[in-house]
Amino acid sequence: ILTAVFLMGLCQPLYAADNKININTASQEELMKLKYVGEKLSQRIIEYRKDHPFQKPEDLMNVKGIGKKVFGTNKDLIVVNDNQ
């Protein structure tokens, strides 16, 4: 049992890498999985992308309330299209 738990722990980073969040299509609940993104910020992201689809992950910093800290913490978790 301990060996299985240990091996699952080793595989977790590989699994997490495949679960990126597309900031152009993610639901509010999915966006809230990002660190420092709560209900208000997730709603701002959704409102912003209606008129300004994200072209690159860095565009997320154009959303009011999202600065370098929030972006830097989440940059490895987000994509702007499903082919990334």
Secondary structure as GFF3:
##gff-version 3
##sequence-region A 1 84
A	DSSP	alpha_helix	2	17	.	.	.	ID=ss1
A	DSSP	beta_strand	21	22	.	.	.	ID=ss2
A	DSSP	alpha_helix	28	31	.	.	.	ID=ss3
A	DSSP	alpha_helix	39	51	.	.	.	ID=ss4
A	DSSP	three_ten_helix	57	62	.	.	.	ID=ss5
A	DSSP	alpha_helix	68	74	.	.	.	ID=ss6
A	DSSP	beta_strand	78	79	.	.	.	ID=ss7
###
